[in-house]
């Protein structure tokens, strides 16, 4: 009788532990199933402001000029921002005009935001970069090609009595944003 | 019908050429922002600028740093350097250029301001003989504001170490001096105690001898008396 009772107790204990184990497993599986069904990933990105520069043309020829002659500010350079998302301000600077034998000053070149036929409304080019006040607007995604641009015009005044020759200057146009 | 085909083909060719032009051209750009650098007098400040090549061809570049100007007279302008100062930006990638600003102390006071331009210029434009060559680039207008000099912690730490060393040396000197005195006192006391102990032993011995003589006297034997010193002897000795 005692043996029977002991066996019954043992079997009941085994059954209870089996039930508890199966419940735990079911709960765990349920949790896994629940987590996998409702898990979400939050993605974020910080888009930085950028501006670009693309000039056209990359060289200016003022042609053949005589001493004291002026070439009015009507040589156009287009400054474009093809991929940017913020407005850019245009700065300009240049080097002295140089030939193999003689140099003349950077200030003989002038720049202007508008085309003109007179040197009165223009600004002399300098060695150090200066803000021109010309701005390239921020390209907009609503615009078809998303490119914004603006223009800068250059002119030249040749000093008197300089040796004949081929003179070269380097102009630097930079966008700042 | 044939004309339509030709027109479509021409348009396709034009489109592909425009695509090719857009893709192959180098596009130099920069991340927006022109922060003001607050630099300690006699201190250095570092900042990383990001420059981008959005095109499919590499862009050889050089950096140009203009002199920094201020309205304050006789001030010493900051020394601004860029690293790397030249190089090549690979296609469709970006580079960081570290700008370092050192602000000398000579004639500079807190609150002074300087402004200068830092340019990264496309260096690929070949030299042209006759006329003007136009270089394109991107620029940053840098403003430097002087801050009071940072306290020199090294000097403070060194002076603190020296002060601690002096205090420790003085403390140990006082301690060892006191210890020496105490030791001397202990030795002296020990000697005194020794001498006292010796004295007491002598006394006991005399007491013992006295008691012995007493006992002898009681037995009838005479105790040898000490000779009284004569004045003559003393005089002789003195001579």
Interface residues (C-beta under 8 A of the other chain):
Chain A: X48 X49 X50 X51 X52 X53 X54 X55 X57 X58 X59 X60 X61 X62 X77 X82 X83 X84 X86 X91 X94 X109 X128 X129 X131 X154 X166 X167 X168 X169 X170 X171 X172 X173 X174 X175 X176 X177
Chain B: X22 X25 X27 X28 X29 X30 X31 X32 X33 X34 X52 X54 X64 X66 X67 X117 X119 X121 X125 X127 X128 X129 X130 X131 X132 X133 X134 X135 X136 X137 X138 X139 X140 X141
